[in-house]
Amino acid sequence: MKLLENSKLDAVSSTLSFETPACDIITRVESYSCKMAGDPKKLYKQLRNEPGTSPHDLEILGPSQIQLPMYNYGLLNSPTQMMHTNPMARSMSSDDESPLNKTIPRKTLIFLISTLNASFQPDYEFSCCTSQDFSRETNLELVKNAVDSRFISVMGDYYRSVSPQLWSVIDEEINIKESEIFSYHPDGTSDPFSESGIIWSFNFFFHNKKLRRILFLTCRADCKTTSNDEDNEEDEPLEINNYLTFEG
């Protein structure tokens, strides 16, 4: 995977990476070409040629971790409104019942793994990931709500002016309506989203087959007090929630 230079994505990444009194917010909005070269190409061939597999095989994905938020932060131009849980709201769930929405071609899975490797190497290695570590997200509005709610929780009203810019530059780079959306779930042990002190994180991939390109949107909140707490054995352990859940 080759990182594609894009000054607008860099600017948005910088704007959405900042410090708060409680934590550091680290955001990346990166675009990658699906054309393989060098070490990523070697890994692609290795994964593609595993015995008993074909690039066209369909593998079973994990369930979506996105839940309906208690508040609809997608309505950023109006006061925050309550989203009541009702049959109509439940129909918006991104965990679509179609069997194809619960599978992924092995070739696409390799692209997602290679994107993670390209973004986080040499510090982290994702080659052991399986299809169960990813989900297909079929509802764009739920994805937007998940992202917007996280940022507005730490940026407040300022994010209302940033959100249109974020989604505009993403759409300009990848054409969201023509893209498949996937999410990655931290494995709990060996990735940057599972380290001690990570309060929450999200990871979304927008894959445009026509453009042969993946846009990777990732963010994590790293608690500043963790190192101090670890020095004091009598302190209570920090509760960590790495997943996109919204509790009432």
Salt bridges, closest charged atoms under 4 A:
GLU19 OE1 - LYS224 NZ 3.28
ASP24 OD1 - LYS224 NZ 3.94
GLU50 OE1 - ARG106 NH2 2.89
GLU59 OE2 - ARG106 NH1 2.74
GLU97 OE1 - LYS102 NZ 3.79
ASP157 OD1 - ARG160 NE 2.99
GLU172 OE2 - LYS8 NZ 3.08
GLU173 OE2 - ARG213 NH1 3.39
GLU180 OE2 - ARG136 NH1 2.75
GLU180 OE1 - HIS207 ND1 3.70
GLU180 OE1 - LYS209 NZ 3.95
